[in-house]
Amino acid sequence: MNEKIFFVSAEVYPFAKVGGLADVAGALPKALSILGADVSVIMPYYGDVQEKARDFQIKPAEIRGVPIVVGDNVENFDLYSAKLPDSQVPIYFVKSEKYFDRKGIYFDPETKKDFPDQAERLIFFAKAVLESASALKFKPDILHTNDHHTSILPAYLKITHRHHPIWRNTATVLTIHNLAYQGIFPPETMDLMGLGEEFFYPEGPFEFYGNVNFLKIGIFFADAVNTVSPTYATEIQTPEYGNKLDGVLRSVSHKVFGIINGVDYSVWDPSVDENIEYKYSIDDLSGKRMMKSVVLRQFELPEELDIPLIGMIGRMADQKGFDLVAEILPELMKKDVKMVILGSGDPRYEKMFKDAQKKYPKKLSVYTGFNGPLAHKIEAGADMFLMPSRFEPCGLNQMYSLRYGTVPIVRKTGGLADTVIDVDEKPNVGTGFVFSEYSPQALLDTINRALMHFSERKEWRKIIIRGMKQDFSWEVSAKKYLELYRKVKEMKG
């Protein structure tokens, strides 16, 4: 039997993207569909998306003026539809003049702050999802929710919709892409949800230090909770990584799973990548050396191709290990090495690395901002890729790096621990360099190990080839999701 899956996300690539959630929501449903699942996707119809309606061939569905109660107000929604690009997977858009006809996804682009009615918007969207399935006569086996934006849906299925003909047999899955973002709102949010005060009591599923925590609600009510890597699924059940929800997660550990995200190899593969000037593959790596020339020229560094080039791409924040890199930079710059960095974020780090670039103009070059094509070039042209993250639910760049023959240097956390095998620990299967302790010295020691291996060219080539042979395709991940869906249906009985 083909599973019917209703996949719910606040962002879906290429329609709207803030972070990695959008990439998953744009790729996983397509991979599930290829494996035979009957998948439909639903998201809000933001003002930003409406502007691109013609490009994406978004059209009105025949469902209009459906009333939704939020608190004391009644607001209507219309449904629009399109297809996920390069697929037959339908995606539906919930249109509401009051809640979504505006610029921005989670925050106001002018004030850079969360929308003041964010809780209301998420409640409206959740209720609209429930009504949309009814209107579409789509009876899902699985309701797959993602992050706190959609995590109150499992509660509605258990409390208000448990006897509903569309929903009574539906099992729920909540995927946590990053536990740090939880959706914490004041207690009066319970009124907006339409659930009585009797549900809000100390240490209950809705209460969190005097407030309402949407992610906690989802963790409690979902039939299964999964994260985007097996190691992260374990880590979030500890005080160090649990963001005050570790106790809740431990209490439901029997239903917590981890599935690593996939990579879209139609976009991220050096043999087909449209963003790089010279294609290459395992059979012919000559294009990689030519891409190193391209990157060095673009970053205005001396074109010395035998000196190792380290690349780093990411949000300039402590989470991504930029504090460690800043600490070791003076020592690193004494070595025979070059480094290119692409990213933006904390102004303190942006300034620090820009200043360092002036100090080491022949060794370090920094691009602050977002530049998609340049990210592809760095993956192709660098010899090593640095990801010393404090925590990393999944991470994608280390998996891109492996496919591009760019050897990752990572900290042993989350998805990094699940995807990179240390060369010195397992010489015959190693694909990169891994360290455990979150300290500048541990990072520097690991870079030194990588530099030693780099000098052994035949050995280095073997490491590159092993990495390029790894398969982190969405097909692999999608098969694991189908297994999880079947397990959840059995757990639900």
C-alpha positions in Angstrom: 0.0 0.0 0.0 1.3 3.5 -0.9 1.5 5.7 2.1 -0.5 9.0 1.9 1.6 11.7 3.5 0.7 15.3 4.2 4.0 17.2 4.6 3.6 20.5 6.4 6.4 23.1 6.5 6.6 26.9 7.1 9.2 27.1 4.3 9.8 25.1 1.2 12.6 25.6 -1.4 12.5 27.1 -3.9 9.3 29.0 -2.9 10.5 30.4 0.4 13.8 29.7 2.2 15.3 30.9 5.5 17.3 27.9 6.5 18.0 24.1 5.9 14.3 23.3 6.7 13.4 24.7 3.3 15.9 22.4 1.5 14.5 19.3 3.3 10.9 20.3 2.6 11.7 20.9 -1.1 13.6 17.6 -1.6 12.3 14.9 0.7 8.7 14.9 -0.7 10.0 14.4 -4.2 12.3 11.5 -3.1 9.3 9.9 -1.3 7.1 10.3 -4.4 9.8 8.6 -6.6 9.6 5.6 -4.1 5.9 5.4 -4.7 4.4 7.4 -1.8 1.4 9.7 -2.3 2.7 13.0 -1.0 1.2 16.4 -0.8 3.0 19.5 0.7 1.4 22.5 2.3 2.9 25.9 3.4 1.7 29.5 3.9 1.2 31.7 0.9 3.6 34.6 1.9 3.6 37.9 0.1 7.2 37.1 -1.1 5.9 33.9 -2.7 2.9 35.6 -4.3 5.3 37.9 -6.2 6.8 34.8 -7.9 3.4 33.1 -8.5 3.8 33.3 -12.3 7.3 31.9 -12.3 6.1 28.9 -10.2 2.8 28.6 -12.0 0.9 28.9 -8.8 -2.9 29.0 -9.4 -6.0 29.2 -7.3 -7.4 25.8 -6.1 -11.1 25.4 -6.0 -11.2 26.0 -2.3 -12.1 29.5 -1.1 -13.4 31.3 1.9 -12.8 28.5 4.5 -13.4 30.0 8.0 -10.9 29.5 10.8 -11.5 30.5 14.4 -8.4 32.0 16.2 -9.3 33.2 19.7 -12.4 35.3 19.3 -11.9 36.0 15.6 -12.9 34.3 12.5 -10.6 34.6 9.4 -11.0 32.9 6.1 -8.4 31.3 3.8 -8.2 30.4 0.2 -6.1 27.5 -1.2 -3.6 27.9 -4.1 -1.6 25.1 -5.7 1.4 24.3 -7.9 3.8 21.4 -8.3 7.2 21.0 -6.7 9.7 21.8 -9.5 10.8 18.8 -11.6 8.1 16.6 -10.0 4.4 15.8 -9.9 4.2 16.4 -6.2 1.4 18.9 -5.4 2.1 21.8 -3.1 -0.7 23.8 -1.6 -0.5 27.4 -0.3 -2.7 28.8 2.5 -3.6 32.4 1.5 -4.8 34.8 4.2 -4.8 38.5 3.8 -4.5 39.1 7.5 -1.7 36.6 8.3 0.4 36.1 5.2 -0.1 38.9 2.7 3.1 40.7 3.9 6.8 40.7 3.3 8.9 38.3 5.3 8.5 34.8 6.6 9.2 34.8 10.3 10.2 38.4 10.9 9.5 41.8 9.6 12.3 42.7 7.1 12.1 46.3 8.1 12.4 45.9 11.9 14.3 42.6 11.7 12.1 41.4 14.6 9.6 38.6 14.9 6.1 39.5 13.8 4.2 40.4 17.0 1.3 38.1 15.9 3.6 35.1 15.1 1.8 32.7 17.5 -1.6 33.7 16.0 -0.2 33.1 12.4 1.1 29.6 13.3 -2.2 28.7 15.0 -4.1 29.9 12.0 -1.9 27.9 9.6 -2.2 24.7 11.7 -6.0 24.9 11.7 -6.0 25.7 8.0 -3.9 22.6 7.4 -6.6 20.5 9.1 -9.4 22.1 7.1 -7.4 21.8 3.8 -7.1 18.1 4.0 -10.9 17.8 4.5 -11.6 20.2 1.6 -9.2 18.3 -0.6 -10.7 14.9 0.6 -7.1 13.9 1.2 -7.0 11.3 4.1 -3.4 11.1 5.2 -1.8 8.0 6.7 1.0 10.3 8.0 0.9 14.0 8.9 4.6 15.0 8.8 5.2 18.3 10.7 8.5 20.2 10.9 9.9 22.3 13.7 8.0 24.5 16.1 6.1 26.3 13.3 3.8 23.3 12.7 4.3 21.2 15.9 1.0 22.0 17.5 -0.8 20.0 14.8 -0.2 16.6 16.6 -2.0 18.1 19.7 -5.1 19.0 17.6 -5.2 15.5 16.2 -5.1 14.0 19.7 -7.5 16.5 21.4 -9.9 18.1 18.9 -9.8 15.8 15.9 -9.3 12.3 17.3 -12.8 11.2 16.0 -12.7 13.3 12.8 -13.3 11.0 9.7 -10.3 12.4 7.8 -7.8 12.4 10.8 -8.8 9.6 13.2 -6.4 7.1 11.8 -3.6 9.5 10.9 -0.2 9.0 12.6 2.0 12.1 13.3 5.7 12.6 12.8 7.5 15.7 14.0 11.0 16.4 12.6 13.2 18.7 14.7 15.7 20.4 12.4 17.1 22.6 15.2 16.1 22.3 18.8 17.3 25.8 19.6 14.2 27.4 18.0 11.2 26.4 20.1 8.3 28.9 19.5 7.8 30.2 23.1 4.8 32.4 23.6 2.8 33.9 26.6 0.2 31.8 28.4 -2.7 33.6 26.8 -1.7 31.8 23.6 -3.9 28.9 24.9 -7.0 31.1 24.2 -5.9 31.6 20.6 -5.4 27.9 20.2 -9.0 27.3 21.4 -7.9 25.0 24.2 -9.2 25.5 27.7 -7.2 26.6 30.8 -7.4 23.0 32.1 -4.6 22.0 29.6 -2.2 24.6 31.0 -0.7 23.5 34.3 2.9 23.3 35.7 5.0 20.7 33.9 2.1 19.7 31.6 2.6 19.3 27.9 1.6 23.0 27.1 3.5 24.7 30.0 7.1 25.7 29.8 8.5 27.9 32.6 5.2 29.8 32.7 4.9 30.1 29.0 3.6 28.0 26.1 6.2 26.1 24.1 5.0 24.9 20.7 7.9 22.5 20.2 7.4 20.9 23.6 3.7 20.4 22.6 4.7 18.6 19.4 7.3 16.4 21.2 4.6 15.3 23.7 1.8 14.7 21.3 3.5 13.4 18.1 3.5 9.7 17.5 7.2 9.9 16.6 9.8 12.6 16.9 12.8 12.5 14.6 15.8 14.6 14.2 18.1 15.2 11.2 20.9 12.8 12.3 21.1 9.8 14.7 23.8 11.5 16.8 21.7 14.7 17.3 18.8 12.5 18.3 20.9 11.2 21.2 22.6 14.6 22.0 19.3 16.5 22.4 18.4 14.2 25.3 21.4 15.6 27.3 21.5 18.8 29.3 24.4 20.1 27.1 22.3 20.0 23.9 18.8 19.8 25.1 17.9 23.5 25.4 15.8 22.8 28.6 13.8 20.1 26.7 16.2 17.2 27.4 14.0 15.9 30.2 10.9 15.9 28.0 12.8 14.2 25.2 14.2 11.5 27.6 10.6 10.9 28.9 9.6 10.0 25.3 12.9 8.5 24.2 11.1 5.3 22.9 9.7 7.4 20.1 12.8 9.6 19.2 14.6 8.6 16.1 17.4 10.2 13.8 17.6 10.2 10.0 20.4 12.0 8.3 19.3 14.6 5.7 20.1 13.9 2.0 21.9 15.8 -0.6 20.5 16.7 -4.0 23.2 15.4 -6.3 21.5 16.9 -9.3 22.7 20.3 -7.9 25.7 19.3 -5.7 28.0 17.1 -7.8 31.2 18.4 -9.6 30.4 16.4 -12.7 27.2 18.3 -13.4 27.5 21.5 -11.3 26.3 24.5 -13.3 28.1 26.9 -11.0 31.6 25.7 -11.6 33.7 26.5 -14.6 35.5 23.1 -14.7 33.6 19.8 -14.1 35.4 16.8 -12.7 34.8 13.3 -11.3 36.5 10.4 -9.6 37.8 9.3 -13.0 39.3 12.6 -13.8 40.2 15.1 -11.0 42.0 17.6 -13.2 39.1 20.0 -13.1 39.5 20.3 -9.3 42.9 21.7 -9.6 41.6 24.2 -12.2 38.8 25.2 -9.8 41.4 25.9 -7.2 42.9 28.4 -9.6 39.5 30.0 -10.2 38.9 30.3 -6.4 42.3 31.8 -5.7 41.9 34.3 -8.4 38.3 35.2 -7.4 39.5 35.8 -3.8 42.6 37.7 -5.0 45.1 35.3 -3.4 48.4 34.2 -5.0 47.9 31.3 -7.4 50.1 28.8 -5.6 48.4 25.5 -6.4 50.6 23.2 -4.3 49.9 25.1 -1.0 46.8 23.7 0.7 43.6 25.8 0.5 41.1 25.6 3.4 37.5 26.7 2.7 34.9 27.7 5.2 31.2 28.6 4.5 28.6 29.3 7.1 26.8 31.7 9.4 29.3 33.7 11.4 28.3 32.6 14.8 29.6 30.7 17.9 27.4 27.7 16.9 29.5 27.3 13.8 32.8 27.4 15.6 33.9 30.9 14.4 35.1 31.6 17.9 37.6 28.7 17.7 38.8 29.8 14.3 39.3 33.4 15.5 41.3 32.0 18.4 43.7 29.9 16.3 44.0 32.3 13.3 47.3 33.9 14.2 48.9 30.4 14.7 47.3 29.0 11.5 48.5 32.0 9.4 52.1 31.1 10.3 51.8 27.8 8.4 52.1 27.2 4.7 48.4 27.4 4.1 45.7 29.6 2.5 42.1 30.1 3.6 38.9 31.5 2.1 35.8 32.2 4.1 32.2 32.9 2.8 29.6 33.9 5.4 27.8 36.6 7.3 26.2 36.9 10.7 27.6 38.3 14.0 29.0 41.8 13.1 31.8 41.1 15.6 33.0 38.2 13.6 32.5 39.9 10.2 34.7 42.8 11.4 37.3 40.5 13.0 37.8 38.4 9.9 37.8 41.4 7.6 40.5 42.9 9.8 42.5 39.7 9.7 42.3 39.7 5.9 44.1 43.0 5.9 46.7 41.6 8.2 47.3 38.4 6.1 46.5 39.6 2.5 48.3 36.7 0.8 46.9 34.0 3.0 43.3 34.9 4.0 40.4 36.2 2.0 36.9 36.8 3.3 33.6 37.4 1.5 30.8 38.6 3.8 27.3 38.0 2.6 25.4 35.3 0.7 26.6 34.1 -2.6 25.3 30.7 -3.8 27.5 30.2 -6.9 30.6 31.2 -4.9 29.7 28.5 -2.3 29.8 25.9 -5.1 33.2 27.2 -6.4 34.7 27.0 -2.9 33.4 23.4 -2.4 35.1 22.5 -5.7 38.3 24.5 -5.4 39.3 24.0 -1.8 41.5 21.1 -0.6 39.9 21.0 2.9 36.7 22.3 4.4 36.4 23.5 8.0 33.2 22.8 10.1 34.2 23.1 13.8 30.6 23.5 15.0 29.7 23.7 18.6 26.5 21.7 17.6 25.2 20.7 14.2 21.8 18.9 13.9 22.8 17.6 10.5 25.0 19.9 8.4 25.1 19.7 4.6 28.4 21.3 3.7 30.4 18.4 5.0 28.4 16.1 2.7 28.9 18.4 -0.2 32.6 18.5 0.5 32.9 14.8 0.4 31.3 14.6 -3.0 33.6 17.4 -4.3 36.8 15.7 -3.0 37.3 18.5 -0.5 38.3 16.8 2.7 36.2 17.9 5.7 37.7 18.9 9.1 34.8 18.6 11.6 33.9 18.5 15.3 32.4 15.2 16.4 28.8 16.4 17.0 25.4 15.8 15.4 25.4 15.0 11.7 29.1 15.7 11.4 29.8 12.7 13.6 27.5 10.6 11.5 28.9 11.5 8.1 32.7 12.0 8.5 35.1 9.1 9.4 38.4 10.1 10.9 41.4 9.1 8.7 43.8 8.3 11.6 41.2 6.4 13.5 40.2 4.2 10.6 42.9 4.5 7.9 41.2 2.2 5.3 37.8 3.9 5.4 38.5 7.4 6.7 37.1 10.3 4.8 38.1 13.3 6.9 39.5 14.6 10.2 37.4 14.7 13.3 38.0 16.2 16.8 35.9 15.9 20.0 36.8 18.6 22.5 35.4 22.0 21.7 38.7 23.9 22.1 41.0 26.0 19.9 43.9 23.6 20.6 41.9 20.5 19.5 40.9 22.3 16.3 44.5 23.4 15.6 45.9 19.9 16.2 43.3 18.4 13.8 44.2 20.9 11.1 47.9 20.0 11.6 47.0 16.3 11.1 45.2 17.2 7.9 48.2 19.2 6.6 50.5 16.3 7.3 48.4 13.9 5.3 48.1 16.5 2.5 51.8 16.4 2.0 51.5 12.6 1.2 49.9 13.1 -2.3 49.1 9.5 -3.0 47.5 9.0 0.4 45.6 12.3 0.0 44.1 11.1 -3.3 42.9 7.9 -1.7 41.1 10.0 1.0 39.5 12.2 -1.7 38.3 9.1 -3.7 36.8 7.5 -0.6 34.9 10.7 0.2 33.6 11.1 -3.3 32.2 7.5 -3.2 30.0 8.2 -0.2 26.2 8.1 -0.9 24.1 10.6 1.0 21.4 10.9 -1.6 17.8 11.8 -0.7 16.8 8.3 -2.0 18.7 6.7 0.9 17.1 9.1 3.4 13.6 8.8 1.9 13.8 5.0 2.3 14.5 5.4 6.0 11.6 7.9 6.3 9.2 5.3 4.7 10.5 2.7 7.3 9.8 5.3 10.1 6.3 6.0 8.7 5.5 2.2 8.8 6.9 1.9 12.3 4.8 4.8 13.5 1.6 3.3 12.0 2.3 0.1 13.9 3.1 2.0 17.1 -0.2 3.9 16.7 -1.9 0.5 16.1 
